[in-house]
Amino acid sequence: MSLEIINDKNIKLETFQLEFQNKIKDFYKNGKAILYVKPQIRDFNLDFLLIDSLRGVFIFKVVDWKHEEIEYMNSVVGEVREKGVKNPFFQVKQNYNYFKGLFENQDFLLNESGELKFNFRTFVVFTQMKSNHIKNFKHKFNDSYKEYIPKENLGMLDLNYFLSSPKETLSDKTINCIRGCIYPEILITDIEKKDEFLNEDLVDETIKVLDTKQEKLAKNLENGFQIITGVPGSGKTVVLISRAIHLAKAHPNWKIKILTYNRTLKSRIESKINYLKPILEFEGLNLNNLTIDTFHTLALEIAEVEAGDFNNSDFWKDELPKIALSKATPSYDAILVDEYQDFKEDWIKVCIKSLNMIDNQKNLLLVGDPLQAIYNNDELSLKSLNLSPIDKNLSLNFSYRTGKKQMLLASNLILDDNGTTSSANVLSELENIKLQTNHNSEIYFVERGYTEIFDILNFLLIKEKINPEDLMILVPTNKTKEDFYRLLPNNLTSFLTFSKDFSDTHGVVTTYYSAKGLEAKICILVEFEKIKNKKIAYVALTRASEQTYIYCKEKFSNHNIIKIENFLKNIHI
């Protein structure tokens, strides 16, 4: 096990800060801890925040002042090297009070006596001042605060130095809870469950926070052009949201745009951000400069044309982007694209032209999965766009959501009949998928048509009383959706929504084409035999974490259905 370092590569450390960071790294050659470097939290000027599974949580403020360089200091501010500074003891005391209150607000982090169940301490680290000088200046610093590390102790530091009293070891649940308190934007909460993300009984149901690899992608990326790919259920969208919020924290004056392909995904991202908004605003973050749109909404705005004037698909796919491209001007400081694989080259060009040049580069992040390219048959050519990502091979391979049977079936289906594929990239991605789901998953065929589907819905919603939002029904076309609504028994209509806008209280009925980015515990796939495109089938089959019901009106009219049946007969999980 080793130290996980999470830092923003765009923030540079001073030499004395790097030396202290390296000292901490040396401590953890055989330990388990997370180190946040220069974390962006409120207006606190933190240097390091350390979460140690055996010892607790520690905050460090590192200064390299010599005692003779301190010209003036009171309990709050002072002057060092002819510059105004904040008193570091005052800063760490502020930090301590803020984070202690934050942690104490979560019952899960308290012991039976109502105290924090882990050690929490803050230190001022003096790299150039010895203890005798600090004591002489102590009344000028802050006489009531005693936690500091003088220069002469740096050489003999070990991990036990930070341990004030024995407390219980931090479990993964506790660490995740602490991380979620500090950085609410890394929460991967079921939006539908609202404030239950810290409930111990629910911690195992979903990923409650980004794992450290995901969080690193959100925070560590250098600015400029970047691409992140990921398998279904790997947290791509939440990483994108977390990255957008991280940029908003680091650059409060930046105009940041998140773009999606369709309205359903836009609505879901809005719902997640709106859930986090009150918590982030409490931290002092203004999200007014962070906006979410579909590409076509942005293109209409740039092109200055009315959507109602045009109804043909060629306009939306080709003509509108060309008009927008001719009129686009730099208006945003960062654009983040979700499901980029369905954006055509002209669409990406519009994004590029809409970006301001900052430090000789444009901040464009593309997030997606090439295997889920259901609208765009042409693979995006970075060469023709004159784009080259700063970091290569950024990928999310762990699927936390998709059920094991569902993922194995979807992967098998996208391969050719001989178990190969014409694309080396596809085969490589399939081979790299790592399933992290702990629960059993099942796939069933529906034999009796809509009658059986409605029986299943009655059983799930009325008898079992599942949360409606844990259910998703996918259909081939909007016409099928209308037919489904017309035939739906009256006692079930209140549980479902047929709108393209995301709902956190209803089961969603939408088309296969609109399913990307959505997820549910239970999915019902209606008239599945009408799906001829393997990538659409791949998307549909990877939406559910627990149960998938497949209904085929004409069961043997599609070769894929026969392949599915044969696969299910031979799979044993």
Helices and strands as residue ranges (DSSP letters): E 3-7, H 15-27, E 33-37, E 48-52, E 56-63, G 67-69, E 70-73, E 77-80, E 83-86, H 88-104, G 107-109, E 120-126, H 131-141, E 148-149, H 151-154, G 159-162, H 172-182, G 184-186, G 191-198, G 200-202, H 212-220, E 225-230, H 236-250, E 256-260, H 263-282, E 290-294, H 295-303, G 307-309, H 313-314, I 315-319, H 320-327, E 334-338, G 340-342, H 345-353, E 363-368, G 370-372, E 394-396, E 398-399, H 404-414, H 424-432, E 434-435, E 442-446, H 449-457, I 458-463, G 468-470, E 471-475, H 478-487, H 490-493, E 496-497, E 507-511, G 512-514, E 520-525, G 528-530, H 534-541, E 544-551, H 559-570
